[in-house]
Amino acid sequence: MNMNLNPPDLITLLVAGGVGLVAIGAVGLAVSRHLLRLVLALGLAESGGNLLLVLAGYRWDSIAPILTGETVTRPMVDPVPQALVLTSIVIGVGVQALAVALMIRIKEAYGTLDIRELKKRLERDICGEAGIPAPESDEVPPQPWTAPAPVVATIAAKECP
């Protein structure tokens, strides 16, 4: 049984790597409960997207788009996806720096980076500031909201067209 399997070419491996990075990042965003892991997953997805953008504008048989005044007979690589990726990298670094700074503040204020624990502590703090009782459990369904009497009277006094 002689099977001639051709090895995958470079473009296939790079596209698979880009799609894999985006998929790993998306799964990390969906599954993780820790803020640092969420930022790292976002970085992975961003890197995969950048790789796919560069691959979309690259031609394997072309030259760099540097104009020297000479007549060019070969096709050139499209520079727009490269410029978009450079912009994306700069924006991504800024977003990640902001996220890390916010994580440091959250860790100092609440002592944890676990999303579920943060939700409980934030609800307790917000309810304390608003002067309402905090929910006893996440499993208790919230009570239906009822409008105060003056709001109900104002709505009832208006005539419907």
Phi, psi and omega in degrees: 000095182256108179251123178271097178261122177280137177293148180296143179284171187296320181297322179295318179295319180292319177295318178298320177296317178296314178295321178297318178297317178296318181294316179297318178296319180295318178295319177298321177293324183282330190260327190288146176248000183254133185297321180296319178295327177295319179294319178294320178295322177297320177296320178296315179297320178296318179297319177296319177297319177297318178298317179294324177295317178296319179295329180294330183257004184264140172244131186288335183255024186242176181245169179292144183279064178251116182272120182246000182096348178277158176285128182256126180258343181264154177291156180250157176287143178287120183278347184295312178299326178295319178294321177296320180292319177299317177296318179297322179296316180296316179295319179298320178296319178296317179295318180292323177296317177296318180297318179294320178297318177294323178297321178298316179295319180295318180297320178294321185281321187244348176078008180208160173239010177283128187295319182294318178293321177298320179299315180297314182292322178294317177300318179297316180294317181294317179295323177296318178292325181277347179077027177244155180291141178285150177296140182287326186210154175286341184274346179279125180292146180292147178287146180297144182280136175238138181285147176297158185303316181299325180292318179295318180294321179294319180292319181291330182286335180286139178272138177277137179290000000 
